[in-house]
Amino acid sequence: MTRRLRLVAAGLAAVVVCLVGCGLDVQAADLFQVTRSGAGGQRLTLLVNDGGTISCDGGKRKALPDPQLLQARDLATSLNADVKSKLRFPVNARSVFSYKVKVQNGTFSFPDTAASTRKELSRLELFVLQAAASPCRLGP
């Protein structure tokens, strides 16, 4: 019986060494990526991660304040539902910006004028403006 216990202990030790060697560096999932384009070629891409970081225009990840992270999580849920619903938004001549959003369930686009008809789109536009100002420290 002691030989069997030693084999089990050795097996468990090997598993522990393997797990520690791997570092267990688990990355949090991305919540969404939004790209805003429009007037004068002003383009902005934000990649929001569930771990509390944001990447602005492909740059280094920055910490996302807790209130903005909570907003982003709520937005991701709403936006995933929009993708599942296969919503389509016509481009309007009054549009200044267009948005392309990638979420877990897929991708969709909308003009800024669509925000008047869907609350989550206006919340996303506001999130983009606020994130561009801080933590991205970019212009509007």
N, C-alpha and C positions, 0 to 999 in steps of 0.2 A: 504494500500500500504506500509506503514512503517513496518508492520509485515513481509511482503514478503521481503522487502529489508534487514531486520534483519536476516531472514533465509538465504538469499543468502550470506550476509556478513559472517554469522557464518559458512556456508559451505565453503566459500573461505578461511576463517581463518583455518578451519580444514585441508584443503588441504595444505596450507602453512606450518602448524605445522608438518604435516606428511612428507612433502618434506624436511624440515629442520631437522627433527628427523632422517631421513634416511641419512643425511649428503651429499647426492648427490655425493658420492665418486665413480665416474665413472672411470673405468680403461680403459686405451688405449689398443687396440688390439695388439697381438704379430704379428710382420711382418714375422719372420721365425725362425726356429731352425735348426742349422746345427751341425752335429756331424762328426768330422774328426777322423779317426782311421787309424792305419797302423804301420809302422816301429817301432819295439821295444815296441809295446804296447802303444805308445803315443796316448792318446785319449783326445779329446777336444770337449766340447759341449758349444755352444753359443746360448743363447735365446735373440733375439733382439725384443724390444718392440717399438711400434710407438710413445710412450710417451717420447722417448729419453733415454731409459735405456737398459742395457745389463746385462745378468746374465752369468757368466763364470763358467762352470763345476758345475752348480747347486748352486753356491754361492749367496751372497747378490747382489742385483741389484746395478749397478754402472751407473753413468751418461755417456752417449754416446755423444761425441762432435758433434756439428751440422753438420760438413762436413761428418762425418761417418754416422750420421742418414740419411742424404740426400742420401748417397750411398746405405744404407740399404733399403730405400723406393724404390729406383730405381731398386735395385736387386730383391726385393719382387715382383714387377710387372713383371719383366722378368722371374723369376723362376715360378710364377703362370702360365704364358703362356707355359712354358716348361712342367709343369704337365698336363695342358689341352691337349697339343699335344701328351702326352703319349710317350715322348722320352725315348729311352733305350740306354744305353751305355755299350758296352762289356768291361769286365775286361781285362786288358792287362798285360802281364808278366812284362813289365817295370814299372807298377804302384807301387808307394811307399805308397800313401795315398788313402783312399776311403772316400767319403763324402755321408752322408745321410741328405737330406734336407726335412723339413716339412714346408709347406706353407699352406695358406688358402684352396687351391684347392686340396691338397693331399700331397703325399710323393714320392720322387724319390731318386735314388742313382746314383753315378757316380764315376769312378776312376779319379785320377788326370790327367791322360793322355787325358781325354776327353776335357780338357780345351783348347787343341790346336785346336779343331774344333768348339768350341762355346765360343764366347766372354764373355757372362755373367757368364760362369763357371770359366773362368780365373779371372774375376772380383771378384767372390765370394771367390776364393782361396786367392786372395790378401787381401780382406776384412778380412778373417779369420786370416791371418798372422798379419795384422795391429792391429786388435782388441785384439789378444792374447798379443801383445806387450804393447798396451795401448788402452783401459783402463783396460784390465784384468791383466796386469803385470805378464804374464806367459811367459815361454820360447816358442820358435817357435814350 
